[in-house]
Amino acid sequence: MNKSVYSIVLADDVVEAIDEMAYSLGTSRSNLINQILAERVSLMTPEMRMKDIFDRIEKLLAPKPHTVAQSGGAAIMIKSPLKFKYRPTVNYSVELYRSFSGEVGRLKISLRTQSAALINMVKGFFALWIGLEGKYLSKLFEGVPWSGGDASYTRAFFSPNGAALSDEQIAQAIGGYINLLDECIRLYFDGADNKEQASAEIEKRLKAYLQKGVIIL
């Protein structure tokens, strides 16, 4: 949906109220006015689709020990406590793009820590995970869609065939991937004393997930 600049005349009191509402929602004046007008004329904007997708993802993650918070824009934050010394939290930040086909968004995983032991565990897990994705998804990607290192990693989300997807399809795919990734991180940490066994179980779960048929990777 393209955007253009328009000049409109508004009462000062209206602008003040809009600004207060936009601030409380974490968005801009222009975006809020655009959303209000779109709702008035029953038009679905990309931002409205993002909100719907995030609502669906939040419901999918609700049974898990997650804390979910939506921003006023195109992102959602999921916090998941990890069983480790000092009880660190894994942060999953999902950002969606205005185009819902091809590259649909990205996932950022991060832990705020200065613990060398925790950083080494995180690096060990992602070395394993990225290697497994490279092994099983190499036919779909030129290289693995990961970047980062230490305690922060980012992964792009793609629709392999470039087709437009429904809100439910996108939510199910992204929510399912986060659930899988979070489960495997926990497995890796819980199996720290037997990493070979934990690694084998993680590979088994990834293979089972992919064999179900995945519309977003």
Buried (B, 14 or more C-beta within 10 A) or exposed (E): EEEEEEEEEEEEEEEEEBEEEBEEBEBBBEBBBBBEEBEEEEEEBBBBBBBBBBBBBBEBBEEBEBEBEBBBBBBBBBBBEBEBEEEBEBBBBBBBBEEBEEEBBBBBBBBEBEBEEBBEBBBBBBEBBBEBBBEBBEEEBEEBBBEBEEBBBBBBBBBBEEEEBEBEBBBBBBBBBBBBBBBBBBBBBBBEEEBEEBBEBBBEBBEEBBEEEBBBB
